[in-house]
Amino acid sequence: MGKVKPAAAKKPVKTAVTAESAKNPLFVSRPKDFGVGNDIPPKRDVSRFVRWPKYIIRQRQKRVLERRLKVPPSLNLFRSTLDKQTKAELFKLLAKYKPETDKERTERLTKDAAAKKADAKATASKKRAMVKFGIQQVTRMIEEKRAKLVVIAHDVDPIEIVVWLPALCKAQGIPYCIVKGKAALGRLVGMKTTTCLCLDAVNNEDNSTFAKMTDACNSGFNSTYDEKKKHWGGCEMGRKGRTARAL
């Protein structure tokens, strides 16, 4: 008989470690389903897809057109406004001279009437210095040279209401400035918006601040008026146009 060969030792079988067996059973994958009636999708900026009101669309279109088209010097004047720091100081001064409310006016007139009743020769109390506002009143005070400082809003619509006001202030030699915006001026006088306002007098304690404001307005607006009238505005290209020109 032939020799019997010994059986070969079996090699250990390597078991493949699958990705599923390696996962931690404590953390189960639960993919989200953003279908109708399922998981809530995360918040994202959808302002591009919002159907904005027509007045907002017109505002944005107008802003784009004002930058693309050629703007005459008279309108381009309203692009340069008072700087932020000087504006804050100016509004702080103007806040002291807010127009009197109906309640304050009633109290003043009642007090005057009581004094007149007690003494027939009594004179009415003098009104305190107040801000004058409104295009008609401000224009009349400028023409009569009673206004000491004129403040004009830059975003009046239609702009024709105040477009001639800087020229009138320059002709009359009255300091003026252009500020952002008509709503901020309106808050000073208790109105929704105001086209312009002016000061005709200030108290003695505010003379130094008022002189500082008039100097800033003269140097920033009155003295540069003739030079600014030579420069047209607008003709600004959009982002795509600037990119194409740079290539």
C-alpha positions as a Markdown table, in Angstrom:
| # | Residue | x | y | z |
|---|---|---|---|---|
| 1 | Met | 0.0 | 0.0 | 0.0 |
| 2 | Gly | 1.1 | 3.5 | -0.8 |
| 3 | Lys | 1.8 | 6.0 | 1.8 |
| 4 | Val | -1.2 | 8.2 | 2.8 |
| 5 | Lys | -0.5 | 11.9 | 2.7 |
| 6 | Pro | -1.4 | 13.7 | 5.8 |
| 7 | Ala | -4.4 | 16.1 | 5.4 |
| 8 | Ala | -3.3 | 19.7 | 5.0 |
| 9 | Ala | -4.1 | 22.0 | 7.9 |
| 10 | Lys | -7.1 | 24.2 | 7.1 |
| 11 | Lys | -6.2 | 27.9 | 6.8 |
| 12 | Pro | -8.2 | 30.2 | 9.0 |
| 13 | Val | -11.0 | 31.9 | 7.0 |
| 14 | Lys | -10.7 | 35.7 | 7.1 |
| 15 | Thr | -14.1 | 37.3 | 7.7 |
| 16 | Ala | -14.5 | 40.6 | 5.9 |
| 17 | Val | -15.4 | 43.4 | 8.2 |
| 18 | Thr | -18.2 | 45.3 | 6.6 |
| 19 | Ala | -18.9 | 48.9 | 7.1 |
| 20 | Glu | -22.3 | 48.1 | 8.7 |
| 21 | Ser | -20.7 | 45.9 | 11.4 |
| 22 | Ala | -18.1 | 48.6 | 12.2 |
| 23 | Lys | -20.7 | 51.2 | 12.9 |
| 24 | Asn | -21.6 | 52.1 | 16.4 |
| 25 | Pro | -25.1 | 50.8 | 17.2 |
| 26 | Leu | -25.7 | 53.8 | 19.4 |
| 27 | Phe | -25.7 | 56.1 | 16.5 |
| 28 | Val | -28.2 | 55.0 | 13.9 |
| 29 | Ser | -28.3 | 56.8 | 10.6 |
| 30 | Arg | -31.7 | 58.4 | 10.0 |
| 31 | Pro | -31.6 | 60.3 | 6.7 |
| 32 | Lys | -34.1 | 63.2 | 6.6 |
| 33 | Asp | -36.9 | 63.3 | 4.1 |
| 34 | Phe | -37.9 | 66.8 | 3.2 |
| 35 | Gly | -41.0 | 65.7 | 1.3 |
| 36 | Val | -44.5 | 67.0 | 1.9 |
| 37 | Gly | -45.6 | 66.2 | 5.4 |
| 38 | Asn | -42.2 | 64.9 | 6.5 |
| 39 | Asp | -39.1 | 66.6 | 8.0 |
| 40 | Ile | -39.0 | 70.4 | 8.3 |
| 41 | Pro | -36.3 | 71.8 | 6.0 |
| 42 | Pro | -33.6 | 74.1 | 7.5 |
| 43 | Lys | -34.1 | 77.9 | 7.3 |
| 44 | Arg | -32.5 | 79.6 | 4.4 |
| 45 | Asp | -32.4 | 83.1 | 2.8 |
| 46 | Val | -35.4 | 83.2 | 0.5 |
| 47 | Ser | -35.5 | 87.0 | 0.0 |
| 48 | Arg | -34.6 | 86.4 | -3.7 |
| 49 | Phe | -37.8 | 84.5 | -4.2 |
| 50 | Val | -40.1 | 86.9 | -2.2 |
| 51 | Arg | -42.7 | 88.7 | -4.1 |
| 52 | Trp | -42.0 | 92.2 | -2.8 |
| 53 | Pro | -44.6 | 95.0 | -2.8 |
| 54 | Lys | -44.6 | 97.2 | -5.9 |
| 55 | Tyr | -43.4 | 100.3 | -4.0 |
| 56 | Ile | -40.3 | 98.4 | -2.8 |
| 57 | Ile | -39.6 | 97.2 | -6.4 |
| 58 | Arg | -40.0 | 100.8 | -7.6 |
| 59 | Gln | -37.6 | 102.1 | -4.9 |
| 60 | Arg | -34.9 | 99.6 | -5.9 |
| 61 | Gln | -35.4 | 100.2 | -9.7 |
| 62 | Lys | -35.2 | 104.0 | -9.1 |
| 63 | Arg | -31.9 | 103.5 | -7.1 |
| 64 | Val | -30.4 | 101.5 | -9.9 |
| 65 | Leu | -31.4 | 104.0 | -12.6 |
| 66 | Glu | -30.0 | 106.9 | -10.6 |
| 67 | Arg | -26.6 | 105.2 | -10.6 |
| 68 | Arg | -26.7 | 104.1 | -14.2 |
| 69 | Leu | -28.1 | 107.2 | -15.9 |
| 70 | Lys | -26.3 | 110.5 | -16.3 |
| 71 | Val | -27.4 | 112.8 | -13.4 |
| 72 | Pro | -27.4 | 116.6 | -13.8 |
| 73 | Pro | -25.3 | 118.6 | -11.3 |
| 74 | Ser | -28.4 | 120.1 | -9.6 |
| 75 | Leu | -29.5 | 116.5 | -8.6 |
| 76 | Asn | -26.0 | 115.3 | -8.0 |
| 77 | Leu | -25.7 | 117.8 | -5.2 |
| 78 | Phe | -28.0 | 115.6 | -3.1 |
| 79 | Arg | -25.6 | 112.7 | -3.3 |
| 80 | Ser | -23.1 | 114.4 | -0.9 |
| 81 | Thr | -24.6 | 114.6 | 2.6 |
| 82 | Leu | -23.3 | 115.7 | 6.0 |
| 83 | Asp | -21.0 | 113.3 | 7.7 |
| 84 | Lys | -22.3 | 111.0 | 10.4 |
| 85 | Gln | -20.5 | 112.7 | 13.3 |
| 86 | Thr | -21.5 | 116.2 | 12.4 |
| 87 | Lys | -25.0 | 115.1 | 11.7 |
| 88 | Ala | -25.3 | 113.6 | 15.2 |
| 89 | Glu | -24.1 | 116.9 | 16.8 |
| 90 | Leu | -26.5 | 118.9 | 14.6 |
| 91 | Phe | -29.5 | 116.7 | 15.5 |
| 92 | Lys | -28.6 | 117.0 | 19.2 |
| 93 | Leu | -28.7 | 120.8 | 18.9 |
| 94 | Leu | -32.0 | 120.7 | 16.9 |
| 95 | Ala | -33.6 | 118.4 | 19.5 |
| 96 | Lys | -33.4 | 121.3 | 22.0 |
| 97 | Tyr | -35.6 | 123.5 | 19.8 |
| 98 | Lys | -38.4 | 121.1 | 19.0 |
| 99 | Pro | -41.7 | 122.9 | 18.2 |
| 100 | Glu | -44.1 | 123.1 | 21.1 |
| 101 | Thr | -46.8 | 120.5 | 21.4 |
| 102 | Asp | -50.5 | 121.3 | 21.6 |
| 103 | Lys | -50.4 | 120.7 | 25.4 |
| 104 | Glu | -47.5 | 123.2 | 25.8 |
| 105 | Arg | -49.2 | 125.7 | 23.7 |
| 106 | Thr | -52.5 | 125.4 | 25.6 |
| 107 | Glu | -50.6 | 125.8 | 28.9 |
| 108 | Arg | -48.8 | 128.9 | 27.6 |
| 109 | Leu | -51.9 | 130.6 | 26.3 |
| 110 | Thr | -53.8 | 129.7 | 29.5 |
| 111 | Lys | -51.1 | 131.3 | 31.6 |
| 112 | Asp | -51.1 | 134.4 | 29.5 |
| 113 | Ala | -54.9 | 134.7 | 29.7 |
| 114 | Ala | -54.7 | 134.4 | 33.5 |
| 115 | Ala | -52.0 | 137.1 | 33.7 |
| 116 | Lys | -54.0 | 139.4 | 31.4 |
| 117 | Lys | -57.1 | 138.9 | 33.5 |
| 118 | Ala | -55.2 | 139.8 | 36.7 |
| 119 | Asp | -53.5 | 142.8 | 35.1 |
| 120 | Ala | -54.8 | 144.4 | 31.9 |
| 121 | Lys | -51.4 | 145.8 | 31.1 |
| 122 | Ala | -49.6 | 142.5 | 31.3 |
| 123 | Thr | -47.8 | 141.4 | 28.1 |
| 124 | Ala | -47.9 | 138.0 | 26.6 |
| 125 | Ser | -45.0 | 135.7 | 27.3 |
| 126 | Lys | -42.3 | 135.5 | 24.6 |
| 127 | Lys | -42.2 | 132.3 | 22.5 |
| 128 | Arg | -39.1 | 130.3 | 23.0 |
| 129 | Ala | -36.8 | 129.6 | 20.0 |
| 130 | Met | -38.1 | 126.8 | 17.9 |
| 131 | Val | -37.3 | 125.0 | 14.7 |
| 132 | Lys | -39.3 | 126.1 | 11.7 |
| 133 | Phe | -40.2 | 123.4 | 9.1 |
| 134 | Gly | -42.1 | 123.1 | 5.9 |
| 135 | Ile | -41.1 | 124.2 | 2.4 |
| 136 | Gln | -43.3 | 127.3 | 2.4 |
| 137 | Gln | -42.3 | 128.6 | 5.8 |
| 138 | Val | -38.6 | 127.8 | 5.3 |
| 139 | Thr | -38.6 | 129.5 | 1.8 |
| 140 | Arg | -40.2 | 132.6 | 3.2 |
| 141 | Met | -37.6 | 132.8 | 6.0 |
| 142 | Ile | -34.7 | 132.4 | 3.5 |
| 143 | Glu | -36.1 | 135.1 | 1.3 |
| 144 | Glu | -36.5 | 137.5 | 4.2 |
| 145 | Lys | -33.0 | 136.4 | 5.5 |
| 146 | Arg | -34.3 | 135.5 | 8.9 |
| 147 | Ala | -33.1 | 131.9 | 8.7 |
| 148 | Lys | -29.7 | 131.3 | 10.3 |
| 149 | Leu | -29.2 | 127.6 | 9.2 |
| 150 | Val | -31.2 | 125.5 | 6.8 |
| 151 | Val | -31.3 | 121.7 | 6.8 |
| 152 | Ile | -32.5 | 119.8 | 3.7 |
| 153 | Ala | -33.4 | 116.1 | 3.3 |
| 154 | His | -31.6 | 114.3 | 0.6 |
| 155 | Asp | -34.5 | 111.8 | -0.3 |
| 156 | Val | -37.4 | 114.1 | -1.0 |
| 157 | Asp | -39.7 | 112.7 | -3.6 |
| 158 | Pro | -40.4 | 114.4 | -6.0 |
| 159 | Ile | -37.0 | 116.1 | -5.7 |
| 160 | Glu | -38.3 | 119.2 | -7.6 |
| 161 | Ile | -39.7 | 120.4 | -4.3 |
| 162 | Val | -36.3 | 121.2 | -2.9 |
| 163 | Val | -33.9 | 121.0 | -5.8 |
| 164 | Trp | -33.7 | 124.8 | -6.1 |
| 165 | Leu | -33.3 | 125.4 | -2.3 |
| 166 | Pro | -29.4 | 125.1 | -2.3 |
| 167 | Ala | -29.2 | 127.8 | -5.0 |
| 168 | Leu | -31.5 | 130.1 | -3.0 |
| 169 | Cys | -29.5 | 129.6 | 0.2 |
| 170 | Lys | -26.3 | 130.3 | -1.7 |
| 171 | Ala | -27.7 | 133.5 | -3.3 |
| 172 | Gln | -28.9 | 134.8 | 0.1 |
| 173 | Gly | -25.7 | 133.8 | 1.9 |
| 174 | Ile | -27.4 | 131.5 | 4.4 |
| 175 | Pro | -25.6 | 128.3 | 5.5 |
| 176 | Tyr | -27.3 | 125.1 | 4.5 |
| 177 | Cys | -26.6 | 121.4 | 4.6 |
| 178 | Ile | -28.1 | 118.2 | 3.1 |
| 179 | Val | -28.7 | 115.3 | 5.5 |
| 180 | Lys | -30.1 | 111.8 | 5.3 |
| 181 | Gly | -33.2 | 111.6 | 5.4 |
| 182 | Lys | -36.6 | 113.1 | 5.5 |
| 183 | Ala | -37.9 | 110.7 | 8.2 |
| 184 | Ala | -35.1 | 111.7 | 10.6 |
| 185 | Leu | -36.1 | 115.4 | 10.1 |
| 186 | Gly | -39.7 | 114.5 | 10.6 |
| 187 | Arg | -39.0 | 112.9 | 14.0 |
| 188 | Leu | -37.5 | 116.2 | 15.2 |
| 189 | Val | -40.7 | 118.1 | 14.6 |
| 190 | Gly | -43.3 | 115.4 | 15.4 |
| 191 | Met | -44.2 | 114.6 | 11.8 |
| 192 | Lys | -43.8 | 111.5 | 9.6 |
| 193 | Thr | -41.5 | 113.2 | 7.2 |
| 194 | Thr | -40.2 | 116.7 | 6.6 |
| 195 | Thr | -38.6 | 118.2 | 3.5 |
| 196 | Cys | -36.5 | 120.9 | 5.2 |
| 197 | Leu | -36.3 | 122.9 | 8.4 |
| 198 | Cys | -34.4 | 125.9 | 9.7 |
| 199 | Leu | -33.3 | 127.7 | 12.8 |
| 200 | Asp | -33.7 | 131.5 | 13.2 |
| 201 | Ala | -32.4 | 131.9 | 16.8 |
| 202 | Val | -30.6 | 129.9 | 19.5 |
| 203 | Asn | -30.1 | 130.4 | 23.2 |
| 204 | Asn | -26.9 | 131.9 | 24.5 |
| 205 | Glu | -25.6 | 128.6 | 25.9 |
| 206 | Asp | -25.7 | 127.1 | 22.4 |
| 207 | Asn | -24.0 | 129.9 | 20.6 |
| 208 | Ser | -20.6 | 128.0 | 20.4 |
| 209 | Thr | -22.2 | 124.8 | 19.1 |
| 210 | Phe | -24.3 | 126.7 | 16.6 |
| 211 | Ala | -21.2 | 128.6 | 15.3 |
| 212 | Lys | -19.4 | 125.3 | 14.9 |
| 213 | Met | -22.3 | 123.9 | 12.9 |
| 214 | Thr | -22.6 | 126.9 | 10.6 |
| 215 | Asp | -18.8 | 126.8 | 9.9 |
| 216 | Ala | -19.1 | 123.1 | 9.0 |
| 217 | Cys | -22.0 | 123.8 | 6.6 |
| 218 | Asn | -20.2 | 126.8 | 5.0 |
| 219 | Ser | -17.1 | 124.8 | 4.4 |
| 220 | Gly | -18.9 | 121.6 | 3.3 |
| 221 | Phe | -21.7 | 123.1 | 1.2 |
| 222 | Asn | -21.8 | 126.8 | 0.6 |
| 223 | Ser | -18.1 | 127.2 | -0.3 |
| 224 | Thr | -18.1 | 124.1 | -2.6 |
| 225 | Tyr | -21.4 | 124.9 | -4.3 |
| 226 | Asp | -19.9 | 126.4 | -7.5 |
| 227 | Glu | -17.5 | 123.6 | -7.9 |
| 228 | Lys | -20.1 | 120.9 | -7.4 |
| 229 | Lys | -22.3 | 122.5 | -10.0 |
| 230 | Lys | -19.7 | 121.6 | -12.6 |
| 231 | His | -19.8 | 117.9 | -12.0 |
| 232 | Trp | -22.4 | 115.5 | -13.4 |
| 233 | Gly | -23.2 | 112.2 | -11.6 |
| 234 | Gly | -24.3 | 108.7 | -12.4 |
| 235 | Cys | -22.9 | 106.6 | -15.3 |
| 236 | Glu | -21.9 | 103.9 | -12.8 |
| 237 | Met | -21.6 | 100.4 | -14.2 |
| 238 | Gly | -23.2 | 97.4 | -12.6 |
| 239 | Arg | -21.2 | 94.5 | -11.1 |
| 240 | Lys | -21.4 | 92.4 | -14.3 |
| 241 | Gly | -20.3 | 95.3 | -16.4 |
| 242 | Arg | -17.3 | 96.1 | -14.2 |
| 243 | Thr | -16.3 | 92.5 | -14.3 |
| 244 | Ala | -16.6 | 92.3 | -18.1 |
| 245 | Arg | -14.5 | 95.5 | -18.5 |
| 246 | Ala | -11.8 | 94.1 | -16.1 |
| 247 | Leu | -11.3 | 91.0 | -18.2 |
